[in-house]
Amino acid sequence: MKKSFLTVASVSSLKQKTDRAFGAAEANAQDADLWRWFTLLVQDRRLRWCQAQDRWFVSVDNRHVATESSFDQAIRSAKARVQKPGREDRAACVSP
């Protein structure tokens, strides 16, 4: 009968894999929340974006809220700015 022992290296490797899995799950949840917000505002025609030269411009409720070099970052910045704590904006009140 072969005995199995957990070594420090194997425990460390297992912890790293677990941490990565939790990190990936958290990132997936944040992405799902972001794109749910995006979809709801697009459906209501409250979100607009355009690209000019090397920048993406994003507006919510006809108010410019973000300018970034990538579309993904522009949408993330727009959501963060619109949903700042204490800000009373209709887009901040969107719920899935």
N, C-alpha and C positions, 0 to 999 in steps of 0.2 A: 504494500500500500504506500503510495507516494503522498508525503505530507506537503501541504501548501502553506507557505508563510507569506504574509504581507511584509514587504520591505519598505523602508522609508521612501525609496524611489518609486515603488509601485503606488503607494498611498499618495505621494505628491503628484504623480501622473494622473491618478484617478481624480484628485481634487481639481487639477487644471482642466480636465475634460468636463467635469461637473460645472465648474465656473464658466467655461465657454458655452456650455449648453444653456445655463441660466442667462448669460449675456445675450445669446442669440434669441432666446425667447423674449427677453425684454425689448430688444431691438425690433423684433417682429411685431410686438404689441404696440410700440410707439409708431411704427410705420403704418400699421392698420388704422390707428387713431388719426394719423395725419391724412391718409388717403380717404378715409371716411368723411372727414371735415371737408376736404377738397371736393369730393363727389357731391356732397350736399349743397355746397355753395355753387358749384357749376350747374347743378340741376335747377337751382333757384335763380340762375343768371346773375349772381352776385359777385362772382370771381372772374377777373379778366387778367390776361397776361399777353405780353408781346415781347419779341426779341428785337433789339436795336443794336447793331454792330456786335459787340461781344457781351452784351448784358441782357438779362431778363428783367422786365418790369412787371410787377404784380400789383393789382388794385383790388380792393374789397369794398363793395358798396360805393363805387366811383371815387374811392380815396386811394391814392398811391401809398402802398405800405412797405414795399420791398424792391430792392434792386440788387441783383447778384449775378455772378458770372455763369452759374449753372441753374437750370430750371428747378432741379430738386432743392437746391439751397434757397432759391428765391421763394418757393412755396413754403419751405420750413420757416424761413424768416418772417414771411407774411403771417403765418399762423401764430408764431410766437409774439409778434407785435400786436396783432389783433386781440389775442387772448391774454394780454398782460393782466395780472391781478389789479383790481381796482378800476380797470377800464370798462366803461359802460358802453359797449358797442354791440350792435345787433349780431355781428358775426361771432362775437365771443360767446353768445348764448346758444349757438348751434349745438344741438344734442342729437346723437344717433337714434 
